[in-house]
């Protein structure tokens, strides 16, 4: 069974959202997603200042098994990109909920967090 921390929110696209306060969220892929992808070898992430609507593609993740799109879980603007992933994409595999985070965003409407999956709902989805 994949690790599903109880203090995060999730999407059906297997991304997690950590609310960092003041309208800032941290986004990455879940333990389940990294396990399904296999060894991550490359990430294409947006630049700081890029704005996305909910469900817009914000980047791609390339692994040994597949290339997948990354979707913005909420509408907002990128405030920070995890630069370590340029040289260490395997952090997504080894520490998806820690050093493997991908972007931080200033979200347009914090009320949108309520539409995300709670840990128990995500666990049921991921099986």
C-alpha positions in Angstrom: 0.0 0.0 0.0 1.3 3.5 -0.9 2.1 6.0 1.7 -0.8 8.6 2.0 0.0 11.2 4.7 -3.0 12.4 6.6 -2.0 16.1 6.5 -2.2 16.5 2.7 -4.9 16.9 0.1 -4.9 14.9 -3.2 -6.2 14.9 -6.8 -7.5 12.0 -8.9 -4.4 12.6 -11.1 -2.2 11.4 -8.1 -0.8 14.7 -7.1 -0.7 16.0 -3.5 -1.2 19.5 -2.2 0.4 20.7 1.0 -1.3 23.9 2.3 1.6 26.1 3.4 -0.6 29.0 4.6 -1.2 32.5 3.2 -2.6 31.1 0.0 0.6 29.2 -0.9 0.4 25.4 -1.7 3.1 22.9 -2.5 2.5 20.4 -5.3 4.1 17.1 -6.1 3.2 13.6 -7.2 2.1 11.0 -4.6 4.0 7.9 -3.5 1.5 5.8 -5.5 2.2 7.8 -8.7 6.0 7.6 -8.4 5.7 3.9 -7.8 3.6 3.4 -10.9 5.9 5.6 -13.0 9.1 3.9 -12.0 12.5 5.6 -11.9 12.0 9.3 -12.7 14.7 10.6 -15.0 13.6 14.0 -16.1 11.0 16.7 -15.2 9.9 19.7 -17.2 8.5 22.3 -14.8 7.2 25.8 -15.4 9.0 29.1 -14.6 8.2 31.2 -11.6 5.4 33.6 -12.5 3.6 31.2 -14.9 -0.2 31.1 -14.2 -2.4 28.1 -14.6 -6.1 27.4 -14.5 -7.3 24.3 -12.6 -6.4 21.1 -14.6 -4.1 23.0 -17.0 -0.9 21.0 -17.8 2.0 22.6 -15.9 4.7 20.2 -16.8 5.8 16.7 -17.6 7.4 13.9 -15.7 9.6 11.4 -17.6 10.3 8.0 -16.1 11.8 4.8 -17.4 8.3 3.4 -18.0 6.4 6.5 -19.3 6.1 10.2 -19.8 3.1 11.8 -18.1 1.6 15.2 -17.9 1.4 17.1 -14.6 -1.9 19.0 -13.9 -2.4 22.1 -11.9 -4.6 21.0 -9.0 -5.8 24.6 -8.5 -5.8 27.9 -10.3 -2.9 30.1 -9.4 0.6 31.4 -10.1 3.9 29.6 -9.6 5.9 31.2 -6.9 8.7 28.7 -6.6 10.1 25.7 -8.5 12.2 23.0 -6.9 15.5 23.6 -8.7 17.0 20.5 -7.1 14.9 18.3 -9.4 17.0 19.5 -12.4 20.0 17.6 -11.2 18.2 15.1 -8.9 14.9 14.0 -10.5 15.1 10.7 -8.5 14.1 12.8 -5.4 10.5 12.3 -6.7 11.0 8.5 -6.1 13.0 8.6 -2.9 11.2 11.5 -1.1 8.0 12.4 -2.9 6.5 14.2 0.1 9.7 15.9 1.1 12.6 17.0 -1.1 10.7 15.7 -4.2 8.1 18.5 -4.2 7.7 20.2 -7.6 6.2 23.6 -7.4 4.7 26.1 -5.0 1.8 28.2 -6.1 -0.2 31.2 -4.9 -3.7 30.0 -5.4 -6.5 32.3 -6.7 -9.2 31.0 -4.3 -8.3 29.2 -1.1 -11.9 27.9 -1.0 -11.0 25.7 -3.9 -9.0 23.5 -1.5 -12.4 22.1 -0.4 -12.8 20.4 -3.8 -9.7 18.3 -3.4 -9.6 14.7 -2.1 -9.1 14.0 1.6 -6.6 11.2 2.5 -9.3 8.5 3.0 -10.9 9.3 -0.4 -7.5 9.3 -2.1 -6.6 6.0 -0.4 -9.9 4.5 -1.8 -9.1 5.8 -5.3 -5.5 4.6 -5.3 -6.5 1.2 -3.9 
